[in-house]
């Protein structure tokens, strides 16, 4: 829930968060070209600042046994960029009215014009809303305790994660459809002159999608290549906010040179190449992740598949595609008896099969080939 139309409750807040705003301004500096903190260090400092202010405020107003302040979203992930919204949940047991407690937390932030998305819920209410609202369900996966009753927070965190793991198979169509709608609205980062770093195809929302699939134990945690891509996207978004002086997720051409210079990445064309590579890494991981997730959750007979998705196997059955190459869970993988070290042409057959079928190569297969496949001699062997 966003702020109400009025700036404050009658009489205004006794302690507006002006000190928080001043401290944030000090971290950002007056001249973005003379920055004192790197993008990564700035995000950490902003997260620490918000947590310190919120913790102090919770102590002052009496958040404690029977109540807890929980961060979700950017602060929950500690990925706070200069003008991120604050996404906060006030948890309570339902045994007493907490409206005054909530007002004492929210109104100082509103009065200081800090963007705030907030809710007040019991553990049961939080889990119930998450069961019908995909955005809330995904947000709770990033939940982190700021202050208050740790047992209450743990109860919500455990229940939300358990519900996500047990129910995600029935929500994959909804998850995939909402993701594709976002891609259609925001376009591909790799192909846009002015990419949407947060919502575009290959952007930060897609990294969060991978984390959600991992939390459901449908895919492995993102590998180092995806984490590196995420860090670049976060760094660019951080510098874009710092330079623009406001929350802004589309990297316009007129800002790109400044952002590239701040990150010592050359000019805007160099930055575009780096962003394109990072986005392609994320896109590939999401494609593989969604396929793996749907393979682990077979499509019920008779249910139409979503448009735009290529055919996905109903279960993890291996289908031969070429010598030493199989389709497994909607991905190109090595056959069980394949031996890359003794088969120099195997990597080429894997690549050719992926190109022919349109299926992605399994991450494990790529790793195995990178570690064990020999370089092809010249001239290439006849099987190649």
C-alpha positions as CSV (number, residue, x, y, z in Angstrom):
1,X,0.0,0.0,0.0
2,X,1.4,3.4,-1.0
3,X,1.2,6.6,1.0
4,X,-2.2,8.3,1.5
5,X,-3.0,11.5,-0.2
6,X,-2.3,13.6,2.9
7,X,1.3,14.2,3.9
8,X,0.7,13.2,7.5
9,X,-1.9,12.3,10.0
10,X,-3.6,15.2,11.8
11,X,-1.0,17.2,13.5
12,X,1.8,15.7,11.5
13,X,4.4,13.3,12.7
14,X,6.5,14.1,15.8
15,X,9.7,12.8,14.3
16,X,9.8,13.2,10.5
17,X,12.7,11.3,8.8
18,X,14.5,14.4,7.8
19,X,17.7,13.1,9.4
20,X,17.4,10.0,7.2
21,X,17.0,12.2,4.1
22,X,20.0,14.4,5.0
23,X,22.2,11.3,5.7
24,X,21.1,9.8,2.3
25,X,22.0,13.1,0.6
26,X,25.4,13.1,2.3
27,X,26.1,9.6,1.0
28,X,25.1,10.6,-2.5
29,X,27.2,13.9,-2.4
30,X,26.3,17.2,-4.1
31,X,28.1,16.3,-7.4
32,X,27.5,12.8,-8.8
33,X,30.7,13.2,-10.8
34,X,32.7,13.5,-7.6
35,X,31.5,10.3,-6.0
36,X,33.2,9.0,-2.9
37,X,31.7,5.5,-2.8
38,X,31.6,2.9,-5.5
39,X,28.2,1.6,-6.7
40,X,28.5,-1.5,-4.5
41,X,29.7,0.4,-1.5
42,X,26.9,2.9,-1.9
43,X,24.3,0.2,-1.9
44,X,25.7,-1.3,1.3
45,X,25.9,2.1,3.0
46,X,22.3,2.9,2.0
47,X,21.0,-0.4,3.3
48,X,22.9,0.1,6.6
49,X,21.5,3.7,6.9
50,X,17.9,2.6,6.4
51,X,18.3,-0.3,8.8
52,X,19.8,1.9,11.4
53,X,17.1,4.5,11.2
54,X,14.3,1.9,11.1
55,X,15.8,0.0,14.1
56,X,16.1,3.1,16.1
57,X,12.5,4.1,15.2
58,X,11.2,0.7,16.2
59,X,12.9,1.0,19.6
60,X,11.4,4.4,20.1
61,X,7.8,3.4,19.3
62,X,7.8,0.0,21.0
63,X,8.1,-2.6,18.3
64,X,9.0,-5.7,20.2
65,X,7.4,-8.9,21.6
66,X,4.3,-9.6,19.5
67,X,5.3,-7.4,16.6
68,X,8.1,-7.2,14.1
69,X,9.2,-4.9,11.3
70,X,10.2,-6.9,8.1
71,X,11.9,-5.6,5.0
72,X,11.0,-7.1,1.6
73,X,12.0,-5.9,-1.9
74,X,15.3,-4.0,-2.3
75,X,16.0,-3.6,1.4
76,X,15.2,-7.2,2.0
77,X,17.8,-8.2,-0.5
78,X,20.2,-5.4,0.5
79,X,20.2,-4.2,-3.1
80,X,19.2,-0.6,-2.2
81,X,19.9,1.9,-4.9
82,X,19.7,5.7,-4.2
83,X,16.0,6.1,-4.8
84,X,14.6,2.7,-4.1
85,X,11.2,2.4,-2.6
86,X,11.0,1.1,1.0
87,X,8.9,-2.1,1.1
88,X,8.0,-2.9,4.7
89,X,5.7,-5.3,6.5
90,X,4.6,-4.8,10.1
91,X,3.9,-8.2,11.5
92,X,1.8,-8.7,14.6
93,X,0.0,-11.5,16.5
94,X,-3.5,-10.1,16.1
95,X,-3.9,-9.9,19.9
96,X,-3.9,-6.1,20.0
97,X,-4.6,-3.1,17.8
98,X,-1.3,-2.0,16.1
99,X,-2.7,0.9,14.1
100,X,-1.0,3.5,16.2
101,X,2.3,1.6,16.1
102,X,2.0,1.4,12.3
103,X,1.3,5.1,12.0
104,X,4.3,5.9,14.2
105,X,6.4,4.0,11.7
106,X,4.9,5.1,8.4
107,X,4.1,8.8,8.9
108,X,7.7,10.0,9.5
109,X,8.7,8.4,6.2
110,X,5.7,9.9,4.4
111,X,6.3,13.3,5.9
112,X,9.9,13.2,4.6
113,X,8.6,12.2,1.2
114,X,10.3,8.8,1.1
115,X,8.5,6.4,-1.2
116,X,7.0,3.6,0.9
117,X,5.1,0.5,0.2
118,X,3.7,-1.0,3.4
119,X,1.4,-3.5,4.9
120,X,0.3,-4.6,8.4
121,X,-0.5,-8.3,8.7
122,X,-0.5,-11.3,10.9
123,X,1.5,-14.4,9.9
124,X,-1.7,-16.0,8.7
125,X,-2.8,-13.0,6.7
126,X,0.6,-12.7,5.0
127,X,0.6,-16.3,3.9
128,X,-3.1,-16.1,2.8
129,X,-2.4,-13.0,0.7
130,X,0.7,-14.6,-0.9
131,X,-1.5,-17.6,-1.9
132,X,-3.5,-15.4,-4.2
133,X,-1.1,-12.5,-5.1
134,X,2.0,-13.7,-6.9
135,X,3.8,-10.4,-6.3
136,X,3.4,-10.7,-2.6
137,X,4.5,-14.4,-2.7
138,X,7.7,-13.4,-4.5
139,X,8.3,-10.5,-2.2
140,X,8.1,-12.7,0.9
141,X,11.0,-14.8,-0.4
142,X,13.2,-11.7,0.1
143,X,11.9,-11.0,3.7
144,X,14.4,-10.0,6.3
145,X,13.9,-9.0,9.9
146,X,14.7,-5.4,10.8
147,X,13.6,-5.3,14.4
148,X,11.2,-6.9,16.8
149,X,10.0,-10.4,17.5
150,X,12.3,-12.9,15.9
151,X,10.1,-15.9,16.5
152,X,7.2,-14.1,14.8
153,X,9.3,-13.3,11.8
154,X,10.7,-16.9,11.6
155,X,7.1,-18.2,11.7
156,X,6.1,-16.1,8.7
157,X,9.3,-16.8,6.8
158,X,9.0,-20.5,7.3
159,X,5.4,-20.6,6.4
160,X,5.8,-18.4,3.3
161,X,8.7,-20.5,2.0
162,X,6.9,-23.8,2.7
163,X,3.8,-22.5,0.9
164,X,5.9,-21.4,-2.1
165,X,7.6,-24.8,-2.4
166,X,4.4,-26.8,-2.1
167,X,2.3,-24.5,-4.3
168,X,4.7,-23.3,-7.0
169,X,3.9,-26.2,-9.4
170,X,0.4,-25.0,-9.6
171,X,1.4,-21.4,-10.3
172,X,4.0,-21.9,-13.0
173,X,1.6,-20.9,-15.8
174,X,0.7,-17.7,-13.9
175,X,4.4,-17.0,-13.2
176,X,5.5,-17.6,-16.8
177,X,2.6,-15.6,-18.2
178,X,3.2,-12.6,-15.9
179,X,6.9,-12.8,-16.8
180,X,6.2,-12.8,-20.6
181,X,3.8,-9.9,-20.2
182,X,6.6,-7.9,-18.5
183,X,9.0,-8.8,-21.3
184,X,6.5,-7.6,-23.9
185,X,6.0,-4.3,-22.0
186,X,9.7,-3.6,-21.4
187,X,11.5,-5.3,-24.3
188,X,14.9,-7.0,-24.4
189,X,17.8,-5.3,-22.7
190,X,20.2,-6.8,-25.2
191,X,18.3,-5.2,-28.2
192,X,17.1,-1.9,-26.8
193,X,19.0,1.3,-27.3
194,X,17.5,2.5,-24.0
195,X,17.0,-0.6,-21.9
196,X,14.9,-1.1,-18.9
197,X,17.4,-2.4,-16.4
198,X,14.8,-3.6,-13.9
199,X,11.9,-5.0,-15.9
200,X,13.4,-5.7,-19.3
201,X,14.1,-9.2,-20.6
202,X,17.5,-10.2,-19.1
203,X,17.1,-7.6,-16.2
204,X,17.0,-7.6,-12.5
205,X,13.5,-9.0,-12.2
206,X,14.6,-12.0,-14.2
207,X,17.4,-12.6,-11.7
208,X,14.8,-12.5,-8.9
209,X,12.7,-15.0,-10.9
210,X,15.7,-17.4,-10.9
211,X,16.1,-16.9,-7.1
212,X,12.4,-17.7,-6.7
213,X,12.7,-20.9,-8.7
214,X,15.7,-21.8,-6.6
215,X,13.8,-21.2,-3.4
216,X,11.2,-23.6,-4.7
217,X,14.0,-26.2,-5.2
218,X,13.1,-26.5,-8.9
219,X,16.5,-25.2,-10.1
220,X,20.0,-24.8,-8.7
221,X,21.1,-21.4,-7.3
222,X,22.3,-19.0,-9.9
223,X,25.9,-19.6,-11.0
224,X,28.8,-17.1,-10.9
225,X,28.1,-15.9,-14.5
226,X,24.5,-14.8,-13.5
227,X,25.7,-13.2,-10.3
228,X,28.3,-11.2,-12.2
229,X,25.6,-10.1,-14.7
230,X,23.3,-9.1,-11.8
231,X,26.2,-7.1,-10.2
232,X,26.7,-5.2,-13.5
233,X,23.0,-4.4,-13.8
234,X,22.8,-3.3,-10.2
235,X,25.9,-1.1,-10.6
236,X,24.5,0.6,-13.7
237,X,21.1,1.1,-12.0
238,X,22.9,2.6,-9.0
239,X,24.9,5.1,-11.0
240,X,21.8,5.9,-13.1
241,X,19.9,6.9,-9.9
242,X,22.9,8.8,-8.6
243,X,23.4,10.8,-11.8
244,X,19.7,11.4,-12.5
245,X,18.9,12.3,-8.9
246,X,15.7,10.3,-8.9
247,X,14.3,6.8,-9.3
248,X,14.8,5.8,-12.9
249,X,15.2,2.4,-14.4
250,X,15.4,3.1,-18.2
251,X,19.0,4.0,-19.3
252,X,18.5,6.8,-21.7
253,X,21.2,7.5,-24.3
254,X,22.0,11.0,-22.9
255,X,22.8,9.4,-19.5
256,X,24.8,6.4,-20.7
257,X,28.1,8.2,-21.1
258,X,28.0,9.5,-17.6
259,X,27.1,6.1,-16.2
260,X,29.8,4.4,-18.2
261,X,32.4,6.9,-17.0
262,X,31.4,6.5,-13.4
263,X,31.9,2.7,-13.7
264,X,35.1,3.1,-15.8
265,X,33.6,1.1,-18.6
266,X,34.6,3.4,-21.5
267,X,31.8,5.2,-23.4
268,X,28.2,4.4,-23.8
269,X,28.9,2.0,-26.7
270,X,31.2,0.0,-24.4
271,X,28.6,0.0,-21.7
272,X,25.9,-1.1,-24.2
273,X,28.1,-4.1,-25.2
274,X,28.6,-5.1,-21.5
275,X,24.9,-4.7,-20.8
276,X,24.0,-6.8,-23.8
277,X,26.3,-9.6,-22.7
278,X,25.0,-9.5,-19.1
279,X,21.4,-9.6,-20.3
280,X,22.0,-12.5,-22.7
281,X,23.5,-14.4,-19.8
282,X,20.4,-13.8,-17.7
283,X,18.1,-14.6,-20.6
284,X,19.8,-17.9,-21.1
285,X,19.6,-18.8,-17.5
286,X,15.9,-17.9,-17.3
287,X,15.1,-19.9,-20.4
288,X,16.9,-23.0,-18.9
289,X,15.4,-22.3,-15.5
290,X,11.8,-22.1,-16.7
291,X,12.2,-25.3,-18.8
292,X,13.7,-27.2,-15.8
293,X,10.9,-25.9,-13.6
294,X,8.2,-27.0,-16.0
295,X,9.9,-30.3,-16.6
296,X,9.8,-30.9,-12.8
297,X,6.1,-30.0,-12.9
298,X,4.6,-31.8,-15.9
299,X,1.8,-30.1,-17.7
300,X,-1.6,-31.8,-16.9
301,X,-3.1,-33.6,-19.9
302,X,-5.4,-31.4,-21.8
303,X,-4.1,-28.1,-20.5
304,X,-3.0,-25.8,-23.3
305,X,0.6,-24.7,-23.2
306,X,1.4,-21.0,-22.9
307,X,2.0,-19.3,-26.2
308,X,5.6,-18.4,-26.9
309,X,7.1,-21.4,-25.1
310,X,8.6,-24.1,-27.2
311,X,7.7,-27.7,-26.4
312,X,8.9,-28.9,-23.0
313,X,9.2,-32.5,-22.0
314,X,6.6,-33.8,-19.6
315,X,9.1,-35.4,-17.3
316,X,12.9,-36.0,-17.1
317,X,13.0,-38.7,-19.7
318,X,16.1,-38.9,-21.9
319,X,15.5,-38.9,-25.7
320,X,18.4,-39.5,-28.0
321,X,19.2,-36.7,-30.4
322,X,22.6,-37.5,-31.7
323,X,25.5,-39.7,-30.8
324,X,26.3,-39.0,-27.1
325,X,23.6,-36.3,-27.1
326,X,20.1,-36.5,-25.5
327,X,17.2,-34.2,-24.7
328,X,16.5,-34.2,-20.9
329,X,14.0,-32.0,-19.2
330,X,13.7,-29.7,-22.2
331,X,17.5,-29.2,-22.5
332,X,20.3,-30.6,-24.6
333,X,22.5,-32.9,-22.4
334,X,25.1,-35.5,-22.6
335,X,24.1,-39.2,-22.7
336,X,25.1,-41.2,-19.7
337,X,27.8,-43.1,-21.6
338,X,29.2,-40.0,-23.3
339,X,32.9,-39.4,-22.7
340,X,34.0,-35.9,-23.9
341,X,37.7,-36.5,-23.2
342,X,37.7,-39.4,-25.8
343,X,35.3,-37.8,-28.2
344,X,36.7,-34.5,-29.7
345,X,33.6,-33.9,-31.9
346,X,31.1,-34.3,-29.0
347,X,31.1,-30.5,-28.2
348,X,30.3,-29.8,-31.9
349,X,27.4,-32.3,-31.9
350,X,26.0,-30.7,-28.8
351,X,26.2,-27.2,-30.3
352,X,24.7,-28.4,-33.6
353,X,21.9,-30.2,-31.8
354,X,21.0,-27.1,-29.8
355,X,20.9,-25.0,-33.0
356,X,18.8,-27.6,-34.8
357,X,16.2,-28.2,-32.1
358,X,16.1,-24.7,-30.5
359,X,16.7,-26.3,-27.1
360,X,19.2,-24.7,-24.6
361,X,22.3,-26.7,-23.5
362,X,22.1,-27.8,-19.9
363,X,24.4,-25.9,-17.6
364,X,25.9,-29.1,-16.3
365,X,26.7,-30.2,-19.9
366,X,28.4,-26.9,-20.6
367,X,30.5,-27.2,-17.4
368,X,31.5,-30.8,-18.3
369,X,32.5,-29.9,-21.8
370,X,34.5,-26.9,-20.7
371,X,36.4,-28.9,-18.1
372,X,37.0,-32.2,-20.0
373,X,36.5,-31.7,-23.8
374,X,39.9,-31.5,-25.7
375,X,40.6,-28.8,-28.2
376,X,40.0,-29.9,-31.8
377,X,43.2,-30.7,-33.7
378,X,43.8,-29.3,-37.2
379,X,42.6,-30.6,-39.5
380,X,39.5,-31.5,-37.7
381,X,38.8,-35.2,-37.2
382,X,36.4,-36.8,-39.8
383,X,33.4,-37.1,-37.4
384,X,33.5,-33.3,-36.9
